[in-house]
Amino acid sequence: MRFTHIYVEERALGYPLTEEILAKLPDSHVIKIRHYKDVFDRKRQNAPLQKEHQALIIAVRDGSRIFKGAPVCQSMGQKNFYYASSMMNCPFDCEYCYLKGMYPSSNMVVFVNLEDYRRDVEEKLKEGPMYVCASYDTDLLAMNQLTGHADFWKEMALSEEDLLVELRTKAAVQVTDNISNIIYAFTLSPSDVIGRFEKNTAPLGARIGAAAKAIESGAKVRLCFDPIIKIPEWKEAYKELVEACAGQIDLGRLTDVSVGTFRISSDYLNRMRRAYPGSATAWYPYVIKDGVAQYEPETDKAMQEYVCGLLEKHIGREKIFTWN
């Protein structure tokens, strides 16, 4: 990952992680700022253009850092479900990504006060075991070589047996560890969907290969067929996808599988439509239900049931989770 410009909060300059990141990007132009929101939240930004020339913002996160899981996110059967936001925005450029409607900027923010996150988790663990999705607002594994954030969560899991962490990715990362309370979740899409809607992500074959090697290393692996995108030949595309997975992965050894159709907060969708007027996924005529934009109920149900049916030929139904 190459960033020509890096904005650094003045108070972030004293953090070791800041120095490590800057040392890895010696040719970048560094600009000191008072607060990350002065850059990230400013008005009249051109988010699509920023994505082509993404800047990095290094900051300190105040206030809430660990959040209760949202209804549109899958808890995977876990009771105390949270997600963490130690980074904002993603190195990839998926057309359907809810982050396009959530944030006013396409620049990436890396928070360097990770010890505060540790204390937050330790405090919540006093209430009992917790499940944390650490990569919902970014791809920590794809960025780990630069930021070390994925390594931080692995270390947390090693020291806290009541903490279960999911690291979700669209990269073909090499997983060699087998930490019992880390789940490596590989999001998989048909090649046609990747080519049309998942810019800069790893090819399907590379993702499947990475997941297969992670299983062989003894890691806990989750496959995420989420979001299912309604392309014209979606049935054939997802059939080929599941067959490709079954051809390289012993699906019976998976920890579980996530299946879900595309859905997004209606507020985020409206912002996406303003920022990306040419987006096919943003301008699909979704149905709004309880503040969530989704496919027509019959289409939504049919797509999830179809993919679940394909998977049930290889894995027990009790290991397949759907979002509704």
C-alpha positions in Angstrom: 0.0 0.0 0.0 1.4 3.3 -1.1 0.2 6.7 0.3 1.6 9.8 -1.2 0.1 11.9 1.6 -0.1 11.1 5.3 -2.0 13.4 7.8 -0.8 12.9 11.4 -2.6 14.3 14.5 -0.1 16.2 16.6 -1.0 14.1 19.6 -0.4 10.9 17.7 3.2 11.8 17.0 4.4 10.4 20.3 3.0 6.9 19.7 5.5 4.1 18.8 3.0 2.8 16.2 3.0 6.2 14.4 6.8 6.1 14.1 6.7 2.5 12.8 4.1 3.4 10.1 6.0 6.5 9.0 9.2 4.6 8.8 7.6 2.2 6.4 6.5 5.0 4.2 9.6 7.2 3.9 8.6 8.8 0.6 5.2 10.1 1.7 4.5 13.7 2.3 3.6 14.1 6.1 1.2 16.9 7.1 0.5 17.6 10.8 -3.1 18.3 11.7 -5.0 19.1 14.9 -7.7 16.5 14.7 -8.4 13.8 12.2 -12.0 15.0 11.7 -10.7 18.3 10.3 -9.6 16.3 7.3 -11.9 13.3 7.3 -15.2 15.1 8.0 -14.8 18.2 6.1 -17.6 19.2 3.7 -17.7 18.9 -0.1 -15.3 16.0 -0.5 -15.1 14.0 -3.7 -15.0 10.5 -2.2 -14.7 8.6 -5.6 -11.7 10.8 -6.6 -10.2 10.3 -3.2 -10.4 6.5 -3.6 -8.1 6.8 -6.6 -5.6 8.8 -4.6 -6.2 7.6 -1.1 -4.5 9.4 1.8 -3.7 8.0 5.2 -4.7 9.7 8.4 -2.9 8.7 11.7 -4.9 9.6 14.8 -5.9 8.8 18.4 -9.4 7.5 19.0 -11.3 9.1 21.9 -14.7 8.0 23.2 -16.3 4.8 22.1 -14.0 2.2 20.5 -16.0 -1.0 20.9 -19.6 -1.1 19.8 -22.6 -3.4 20.1 -23.1 -5.4 16.8 -25.7 -3.8 14.5 -28.8 -5.7 13.4 -27.6 -6.0 9.8 -24.5 -7.8 11.0 -24.5 -11.5 11.8 -23.8 -12.5 15.4 -23.0 -16.1 14.3 -24.9 -17.3 17.3 -22.7 -15.5 19.8 -24.5 -13.8 22.8 -22.2 -10.8 23.5 -21.5 -9.6 20.0 -19.4 -6.4 19.4 -17.4 -4.9 16.7 -14.3 -2.7 17.0 -13.2 0.2 14.9 -9.4 0.5 15.2 -9.3 1.6 11.5 -11.7 3.4 9.2 -12.2 2.7 5.5 -10.6 0.0 3.4 -7.7 -0.4 0.9 -10.2 -2.1 -1.4 -12.9 -0.5 -3.5 -16.1 -2.6 -3.5 -18.9 -0.8 -5.3 -21.6 -2.1 -2.8 -19.6 -1.3 0.4 -21.7 0.3 3.1 -18.7 2.4 4.1 -19.3 4.5 1.0 -22.5 5.7 2.7 -21.2 5.7 6.2 -18.2 8.0 5.8 -17.9 11.4 3.9 -14.3 10.5 2.9 -12.5 7.7 1.2 -9.2 8.3 3.0 -8.1 5.8 5.5 -7.8 6.4 9.2 -5.5 4.3 11.5 -5.8 4.8 15.2 -2.6 4.2 17.1 -3.8 4.2 20.7 -4.3 0.4 20.7 -3.7 0.1 24.4 -6.9 2.0 25.0 -8.7 -0.7 22.9 -7.1 -3.3 25.1 -8.4 -1.6 28.2 -11.9 -1.3 26.7 -11.9 -5.0 25.9 -10.7 -6.0 29.4 -13.4 -3.9 31.0 -16.2 -5.5 28.9 -14.8 -8.9 29.6 -15.6 -8.4 33.3 -19.3 -8.8 32.2 -18.5 -12.2 30.6 -17.1 -13.7 27.3 -17.4 -11.5 24.2 -17.2 -12.0 20.5 -15.6 -9.1 18.6 -15.5 -8.5 14.8 -12.4 -6.4 14.4 -12.5 -6.0 10.6 -16.0 -4.6 9.9 -14.9 -1.1 9.0 -11.7 -2.1 7.2 -9.6 -5.1 6.3 -7.1 -5.5 9.1 -5.4 -8.5 7.5 -4.8 -6.7 4.2 -3.3 -3.8 6.1 -1.4 -5.7 8.7 2.1 -5.4 7.2 1.8 -1.6 7.5 -0.3 -1.2 10.7 0.1 -4.4 12.8 -3.5 -4.1 13.9 -4.3 -7.7 13.1 -1.3 -8.8 15.1 -2.6 -6.7 18.0 -6.0 -8.6 18.0 -4.2 -11.9 17.8 -2.1 -11.0 20.9 -5.3 -9.9 22.7 -6.9 -13.3 21.9 -3.8 -15.1 23.2 -4.0 -13.3 26.5 -7.8 -13.4 27.0 -9.4 -16.8 26.7 -12.9 -15.4 27.0 -12.3 -13.2 23.9 -13.3 -14.6 20.5 -12.1 -12.4 17.6 -13.1 -12.5 13.9 -10.7 -11.2 11.3 -12.6 -10.8 8.0 -10.8 -10.3 4.7 -11.0 -10.1 0.9 -7.2 -10.5 0.6 -5.3 -13.8 0.0 -3.4 -13.6 3.3 -1.1 -16.3 4.4 -2.3 -17.7 7.8 0.2 -19.9 9.6 -1.1 -19.7 13.2 -3.8 -21.7 14.9 -5.0 -19.5 17.8 -8.1 -21.2 19.2 -10.1 -18.0 19.7 -9.3 -16.3 16.4 -11.6 -16.9 13.4 -10.2 -16.1 9.9 -13.2 -15.2 7.8 -12.7 -15.2 4.0 -15.4 -13.3 2.1 -15.9 -15.1 -1.2 -17.8 -13.9 -4.3 -18.2 -15.3 -7.8 -15.5 -14.2 -10.2 -18.0 -12.1 -12.1 -18.9 -10.2 -8.9 -15.3 -9.7 -8.0 -14.5 -8.4 -11.5 -17.4 -6.0 -11.6 -17.8 -4.8 -8.0 -14.8 -5.7 -5.9 -12.0 -3.5 -7.3 -8.4 -4.3 -6.1 -9.4 -7.3 -4.0 -7.7 -10.7 -4.4 -8.9 -13.0 -7.2 -11.3 -15.8 -6.2 -8.8 -18.6 -6.7 -6.2 -16.9 -4.5 -8.8 -16.4 -1.7 -9.9 -20.0 -1.8 -6.3 -21.1 -1.8 -5.5 -18.9 1.2 -8.5 -20.3 3.1 -7.5 -23.9 2.3 -3.9 -23.3 3.6 -5.3 -21.7 6.7 -7.3 -24.8 7.5 -4.3 -27.0 6.9 -2.4 -24.9 9.4 -5.0 -25.7 12.0 -6.6 -22.2 12.0 -10.4 -21.7 12.5 -11.8 -20.6 9.2 -15.1 -19.2 8.3 -16.3 -18.7 4.7 -18.6 -15.7 4.1 -20.9 -15.8 1.1 -22.0 -12.3 2.0 -23.2 -10.2 0.4 -24.9 -12.2 -2.3 -25.2 -9.9 -5.2 -28.1 -10.2 -7.7 -26.4 -10.4 -11.0 -28.3 -11.7 -14.1 -26.9 -15.3 -13.9 -26.7 -15.4 -10.1 -27.7 -19.0 -9.7 -25.1 -20.4 -12.0 -22.5 -18.0 -10.6 -23.0 -19.0 -7.0 -23.2 -22.7 -7.9 -19.8 -22.5 -9.6 -18.5 -20.6 -6.5 -19.5 -23.3 -4.1 -18.2 -26.0 -6.4 -14.9 -24.2 -6.6 -14.7 -24.1 -2.8 -15.6 -27.7 -2.4 -12.9 -28.6 -5.0 -10.1 -27.1 -2.9 -11.4 -27.0 0.6 -12.6 -29.7 2.9 -15.7 -27.8 3.8 -16.4 -30.2 6.7 -13.4 -28.7 8.5 -14.8 -25.2 8.5 -15.7 -23.6 11.7 -18.9 -22.3 10.1 -20.3 -20.4 7.0 -22.0 -17.0 6.7 -24.7 -16.5 4.1 -26.4 -13.1 3.5 -27.8 -11.1 0.7 -26.9 -7.4 0.1 -28.4 -5.1 2.6 -27.6 -1.6 3.8 -29.0 1.1 6.1 -31.4 3.2 4.1 -29.6 6.4 5.3 -26.3 5.0 4.0 -27.9 4.1 0.7 -29.1 7.6 0.2 -25.6 9.0 0.8 -24.2 6.4 -1.6 -26.6 7.5 -4.3 -25.6 11.1 -3.9 -21.9 10.3 -4.0 -22.0 7.6 -6.7 -24.7 8.5 -9.1 -23.5 5.9 -11.6 -23.4 2.9 -9.3 -25.6 0.0 -10.4 -25.7 -1.5 -6.9 -26.6 1.8 -5.2 -29.5 2.5 -7.6 -31.2 -0.9 -7.6 -34.9 -0.4 -6.6 -34.5 -1.9 -3.1 -37.3 -2.5 -0.6 -36.9 -0.5 2.7 -37.9 -2.6 5.7 -37.2 -1.3 9.3 -34.7 1.2 8.0 -32.8 -1.4 6.0 -32.6 -1.4 2.1 -32.7 -5.0 0.7 -33.8 -7.0 -2.2 -37.5 -7.9 -2.6 -38.5 -10.3 0.2 -39.1 -13.2 -2.3 -35.8 -12.6 -4.0 -33.9 -12.2 -0.7 -35.3 -15.5 0.6 -34.8 -17.4 -2.7 -31.1 -16.3 -2.9 -30.3 -17.2 0.7 -32.1 -20.6 0.5 -30.4 -21.4 -2.8 -26.9 -20.8 -1.6 -27.6 -22.6 1.7 -28.9 -25.6 -0.3 -25.7 -25.7 -2.3 -23.6 -25.6 0.9 -25.7 -28.2 2.7 -24.3 -30.8 0.3 -20.9 -30.3 2.0 -21.5 -29.0 5.5 -24.1 -29.5 8.2 -27.0 -27.0 8.3 -26.1 -26.2 11.9 -22.9 -24.6 10.7 -24.6 -22.3 8.2 -25.7 -18.9 9.5 -28.0 -16.4 7.7 -28.6 -12.8 8.5 -32.4 -13.1 8.8 
